[in-house]
């Protein structure tokens, strides 16, 4: 990889103030990366190799502005997300618009802006969801996560000549604040078959693998880490 900060490869990571985004940022820092983290709130952790850029990603202008400020990256990880659930008959178009903006429009804008500056041999990972194949009560959320997979596979084809890989990591129910989000009260989380929720660090480990040297031949894929929830 070519772009470096102080001898470290550079990863741009969204949603670093909590949940999976925070776990990804921490793991990459431990693995020797420099991380440019993007979130509304300041992360609860600090590192000499973490640069925080504040942005409300639901504001398209803020996404464009933060992309312009970000350094030339070796990797882009879009982990910011939100879950709103409701059954047919109670669907909220505003909830769909919010999820579409955060799960589809934001990575589209961010990766589009950074693609030309992404190092040859670089990596892109979108944090999707196991539910992208369809889940009762989560149709709008599932649709936006399924769209990420279409983006990822299309970009993987386009960027393959530059040896850039693009993948989706699709977690099942993960032990983050999203489990208790009132916006998903109609679909309470179910403990997966293995008897526990997925840990954010486990999702981060898979992301780190994809960004590392052993992940260089994996592209255009959806990798599920769900504790058996999909069984």
C-alpha distance (Angstrom), angle and dihedral (degrees) to the residues before:
residue distance angle dihedral
X1 . . .
X2 3.79 . .
X3 3.81 112.8 .
X4 3.78 111.6 77.7
X5 3.81 139.9 167.0
X6 3.77 113.2 -152.2
X7 3.79 90.7 -19.8
X8 3.80 93.3 -48.9
X9 3.82 127.6 112.0
X10 3.80 112.4 -114.9
X11 3.81 125.6 -122.3
X12 3.80 124.6 -172.7
X13 3.82 107.5 -150.8
X14 3.81 127.2 -177.6
X15 3.79 125.5 -151.6
X16 3.81 95.1 29.2
X17 3.80 96.4 152.8
X18 3.81 95.2 77.6
X19 3.78 149.2 -4.3
X20 3.77 121.8 6.8
X21 3.80 94.0 -8.9
X22 3.79 91.0 56.9
X23 3.81 91.4 46.4
X24 3.81 91.1 50.3
X25 3.80 92.3 49.6
X26 3.81 92.3 48.8
X27 3.80 92.5 47.7
X28 3.79 94.0 48.8
X29 3.80 91.6 48.2
X30 3.81 89.0 51.8
X31 3.81 88.9 49.4
X32 3.80 92.9 55.4
X33 3.79 102.4 -94.6
X34 3.79 128.3 135.4
X35 3.80 107.4 -130.8
X36 3.77 128.7 -153.0
X37 3.79 102.1 -162.1
X38 3.80 123.9 -160.5
X39 3.80 123.6 -162.5
X40 3.79 143.7 125.6
X41 3.80 93.7 -113.1
X42 3.77 127.5 47.6
X43 3.82 112.3 -102.4
X44 3.79 116.3 -105.8
X45 3.81 90.8 -128.5
X46 3.78 133.3 61.9
X47 3.77 135.6 -152.1
X48 3.77 135.3 171.9
X49 3.80 86.1 -124.5
X50 3.82 96.9 49.4
X51 3.79 119.0 93.6
X52 3.79 113.5 -172.0
X53 3.78 122.0 -152.4
X54 3.79 115.2 -170.4
X55 3.79 115.7 -139.7
X56 3.78 139.6 148.5
X57 3.79 97.5 -133.5
X58 3.80 91.5 -161.1
X59 3.82 86.2 71.9
X60 3.83 108.2 79.5
X61 3.80 91.7 -155.6
X62 3.81 89.8 54.6
X63 3.81 91.0 52.5
X64 3.80 91.3 52.0
X65 3.81 91.4 46.7
X66 3.79 95.3 49.1
X67 3.80 91.6 46.6
X68 3.79 88.8 55.6
X69 3.82 90.8 51.4
X70 3.80 95.9 46.8
X71 3.81 118.4 99.9
X72 3.79 122.7 -113.3
X73 3.82 101.2 -78.0
X74 3.77 138.2 -145.0
X75 3.81 89.9 -159.8
X76 3.79 140.7 15.9
X77 3.81 121.0 -156.2
X78 3.80 118.7 -175.0
X79 3.80 106.8 -161.3
X80 3.81 102.5 148.6
X81 3.78 111.9 114.5
X82 3.78 147.9 146.6
X83 3.80 133.9 -154.8
X84 3.79 125.2 -144.0
X85 3.79 117.4 169.1
X86 3.81 136.2 -172.7
X87 3.81 137.5 148.5
X88 3.78 125.2 -113.1
X89 3.77 109.4 -73.3
X90 3.81 91.4 39.6
X91 3.80 102.9 54.2
X92 3.80 115.4 143.4
X93 3.82 115.1 -145.6
X94 3.80 90.5 -159.4
X95 3.81 90.2 56.6
X96 3.79 89.9 51.3
X97 3.80 91.0 49.3
X98 3.81 91.2 51.3
X99 3.79 94.0 48.8
X100 3.81 92.7 44.4
X101 3.78 91.1 50.9
X102 3.81 94.1 49.4
X103 3.80 99.7 37.7
X104 3.81 100.8 36.3
X105 3.80 113.5 13.3
X106 3.81 95.2 44.8
X107 3.81 97.0 52.6
X108 3.81 89.3 41.4
X109 3.80 91.2 55.3
X110 3.78 95.2 39.5
X111 3.80 98.6 46.8
X112 3.80 91.6 40.6
X113 3.81 90.0 54.6
X114 3.80 94.4 44.8
X115 3.83 100.9 37.2
X116 3.78 94.7 89.8
X117 3.80 90.8 48.9
X118 3.80 95.6 43.2
X119 3.79 111.6 112.3
X120 3.78 117.6 -108.4
X121 3.79 105.3 -101.3
X122 3.82 89.1 30.3
X123 3.78 128.5 141.9
X124 3.79 138.1 -127.6
X125 3.81 122.5 -166.1
X126 3.79 126.4 -179.2
X127 3.80 118.7 -163.9
X128 3.78 103.7 -132.0
X129 3.78 130.9 163.7
X130 3.79 140.1 -105.2
X131 3.80 86.7 -126.8
X132 3.82 92.2 69.0
X133 3.83 88.7 98.3
X134 3.82 89.3 62.7
X135 3.79 134.5 -76.7
X136 3.80 129.9 -168.7
X137 3.78 111.6 -103.8
X138 3.81 93.8 14.0
X139 3.79 102.0 73.1
X140 3.80 95.9 129.7
X141 3.81 93.6 45.6
X142 3.80 91.2 45.6
X143 3.80 91.3 50.9
X144 3.79 93.2 54.5
X145 3.80 91.9 47.2
X146 3.81 90.9 48.3
X147 3.79 88.0 53.7
X148 3.79 89.0 58.0
X149 3.78 89.2 60.1
X150 3.80 91.2 53.4
X151 3.79 89.8 49.9
X152 3.78 92.3 47.6
X153 3.77 96.5 49.3
X154 3.81 92.6 45.6
X155 3.80 92.1 49.5
X156 3.80 90.7 46.4
X157 3.81 89.2 58.6
X158 3.80 92.8 46.9
X159 3.81 95.9 46.4
X160 3.80 98.8 40.6
X161 3.82 93.2 95.2
X162 3.82 87.3 62.4
X163 3.81 92.5 48.9
X164 3.82 89.1 -114.5
X165 3.81 114.1 146.9
X166 3.80 124.7 -149.8
X167 3.80 123.2 -167.9
X168 3.80 143.6 158.6
X169 3.79 121.0 -129.8
X170 3.80 106.2 -155.3
X171 3.82 114.3 -163.1
X172 3.75 126.8 -166.5
X173 3.83 120.1 -142.7
X174 3.79 104.6 -26.5
X175 3.78 128.2 -166.7
X176 3.80 98.3 -107.0
X177 3.79 135.7 116.9
X178 3.81 87.8 -89.3
X179 3.82 89.0 76.6
X180 3.81 89.3 68.6
X181 3.80 98.0 36.1
X182 3.84 109.9 134.1
X183 3.81 87.6 -140.5
X184 3.81 89.5 73.8
X185 3.81 97.4 43.7
X186 3.81 90.8 122.0
X187 3.80 92.0 60.0
X188 3.81 108.6 39.7
X189 3.82 113.6 -165.1
X190 3.79 118.5 -94.6
X191 3.78 120.1 -143.4
X192 3.85 108.1 -113.0
X193 3.79 124.5 -117.2
X194 3.80 93.3 -93.1
X195 3.80 88.6 64.2
X196 3.79 100.8 -112.6
X197 3.78 141.7 64.5
X198 3.79 120.4 -98.4
X199 3.80 113.4 -96.5
X200 3.83 118.2 -127.2
X201 3.80 88.6 -127.8
X202 3.82 89.3 61.2
X203 3.79 91.5 54.7
X204 3.80 89.4 46.1
X205 3.81 90.5 52.2
X206 3.80 90.7 56.3
X207 3.79 90.6 48.6
X208 3.81 89.7 49.8
X209 3.81 90.0 51.8
X210 3.80 91.3 52.8
X211 3.79 90.2 49.5
X212 3.79 92.8 47.0
X213 3.81 131.0 81.3
X214 3.81 93.8 -92.0
X215 3.82 91.5 58.1
X216 3.77 97.0 58.2
X217 3.83 95.2 103.7
X218 3.82 96.1 49.5
X219 3.79 113.9 91.2
X220 3.79 138.9 145.0
X221 3.79 90.8 22.7
X222 3.80 138.5 131.2
X223 3.81 109.8 -140.9
X224 3.79 115.2 -165.2
X225 3.82 124.2 -152.4
X226 3.79 105.5 176.4
X227 3.80 111.5 138.2
X228 3.79 89.4 -115.1
X229 3.81 95.3 -54.0
X230 3.79 89.8 132.8
X231 3.81 94.3 54.3
